[in-house]
């Protein structure tokens, strides 16, 4: 049996925005290029007798798309995804800042 961690590493190289949302598309002379934040993690192992296993997971957040029309290139954000990420981040940052201020007052 080959090293399962190496096999998982080879497969994870193909993960990314292309596997999550596909290739760029041309629609009526407008080119759409998807943009996403992706990450993945894998692990595996085996013993000396050849028994092994592994697993992993991946996650992708659609951030938006680059839109090229003629010579114009612009980024169109996916507002729903940005809010889904930004709201918890702002809440945690606000709580952390309030605790720092409270600790400095003492």
C-alpha positions in Angstrom: 0.0 0.0 0.0 1.4 3.4 -0.9 1.7 6.2 1.6 -1.8 7.5 2.1 -0.7 10.9 3.2 1.2 11.4 -0.1 -1.9 10.3 -2.0 -4.1 12.8 -0.1 -1.5 15.5 -0.8 -1.6 14.9 -4.5 -5.4 15.0 -4.6 -5.6 18.2 -2.5 -3.4 20.0 -5.0 -6.4 20.1 -7.3 -8.8 21.7 -4.8 -9.6 25.4 -5.1 -11.9 27.8 -6.8 -11.9 25.8 -10.0 -13.2 22.6 -8.3 -15.7 24.5 -6.2 -17.2 26.9 -8.8 -15.8 25.9 -12.1 -13.8 27.6 -14.8 -14.2 31.2 -16.1 -17.2 31.6 -18.4 -17.9 33.8 -21.4 -21.5 35.0 -21.6 -22.5 37.5 -24.4 -19.0 38.9 -24.7 -18.6 39.2 -20.9 -16.0 37.1 -19.2 -16.9 36.0 -15.6 -14.0 34.8 -13.4 -15.2 33.3 -10.0 -13.3 34.2 -6.9 -13.4 32.2 -3.7 -11.6 31.6 -0.4 -10.8 27.9 -0.1 -9.0 25.8 2.4 -8.6 22.2 3.1 -7.0 19.8 5.5 -6.1 16.2 5.3 -4.5 13.6 7.4 -3.6 9.9 7.2 -1.4 7.2 8.5 -0.5 3.6 8.2 1.2 0.9 10.3 4.0 -1.5 9.4 1.6 -4.2 8.2 0.0 -2.0 5.6 -3.2 -1.0 7.4 -4.0 2.6 7.0 -6.6 5.2 6.7 -7.1 8.9 6.1 -9.6 11.6 5.6 -10.0 15.3 5.2 -12.3 18.1 4.3 -12.5 21.3 2.3 -14.4 24.5 2.5 -15.1 27.2 0.0 -16.7 30.7 0.4 -17.7 32.4 -2.8 -16.3 35.9 -2.5 -17.4 37.3 -5.9 -16.4 37.5 -9.5 -14.1 39.5 -11.7 -16.1 40.7 -14.7 -14.3 41.7 -17.9 -16.3 43.5 -20.5 -14.2 44.8 -23.4 -11.2 46.6 -21.8 -13.0 47.1 -18.5 -12.2 44.8 -15.5 -14.1 45.1 -12.3 -14.8 43.0 -9.2 -18.4 42.3 -8.1 -18.5 41.1 -4.5 -20.9 38.5 -3.3 -22.5 40.6 -0.6 -24.2 37.6 1.2 -21.0 35.8 1.7 -19.1 38.9 2.8 -21.7 39.7 5.4 -21.8 36.1 6.6 -18.0 36.3 7.3 -17.9 40.0 8.4 -20.7 40.0 11.0 -19.1 37.3 13.2 -15.7 38.8 12.7 -16.8 42.3 13.8 -18.7 40.9 16.8 -15.6 39.0 18.0 -13.3 41.9 17.4 -15.7 44.2 19.3 -15.8 41.9 22.3 -12.1 41.5 22.3 -11.6 45.3 22.1 -14.1 45.9 24.9 -12.2 43.4 27.1 -8.9 45.1 26.4 -10.3 48.5 27.3 -11.9 47.1 30.5 -8.6 45.6 31.5 -6.7 48.8 30.8 -9.1 50.8 33.0 -8.3 48.6 36.1 
